């Protein structure tokens, strides 16, 4: 009950940000948003449990083109943002989850501004964007830790047979030229490297590929599935999507697939079969949204 009260109270709280960017910079895709609202009303998604509600939003986004780096929206100012015209793996799951949570609010508050509040709650350390790049949760394992501490999700990885593995975290430092904020703010590169070192020191648990088929029956639609991959001598999170139990009872992987594959949001293969399709995959982490 306290969890539900907290989310409802958020409906009446202002969006927190130190600096403001133009609305057409932080929100794109009003036509898609309006379509989702209409589908939510027609399907009475508000009445579904949070996991099924998240999966319903995800299914409605199937076919959305893949677009990377949509969070790099300014040279200096960090702000909560949504781009429904193109999604990458992270923005797909967080938009699905944020929209599902927004449905807790009264119908008149189903607005782009409210969705941005729920994105801020999810995307930023302690749920607060302070206008800086470092307030964003950049790595999935840190996202799970932070959101679990705030009782937004439950990390099921160890309960489902997860094992401890060697942790690696360095993708942003290696690929800093792909990140607009890091290109225009050289001091960020050192700060991000320190953040990665801190994350890599944290204990890391994952469910190996060989165990996933055996635990699929315990997964639910709406579970957030982080894919873990080989990264040098360690293991790192490399991709993310949403669990979806289909009409035949199969647990499938729904995700924004990169251009070298499908290039759009898809309902992919059975999760355990998807994992072994790629030689770099070693397992998964599982986070379950909770009320």
Secondary structure, DSSP 8 states (H G I E B T S, - for coil): -HHHHHHHHHTTS----SS---HHHHEE-HHHHHHHHHHHHHHTGGGS-HHHHHHHHHHHTTT-BB-S-TT---SS-----EETTSB-HHHHHHHHHHHHHHTTS-GGG-SHHHHHHHHHHHHBGGG---SSGGGB--SHHHHHHHHHHTTSEEE-TTTTT-EE--B---HHHHTGGG-HHHHH-THHHHHHHHHHHHHHHS--EEEEHHHHHHHGGG--TT-EEEEEEEETTEEEEEEEEEEEE-TTS-EEEEEE--TTTTSBEEEEEEHHHHHHTSTTEEEEEEEEE--
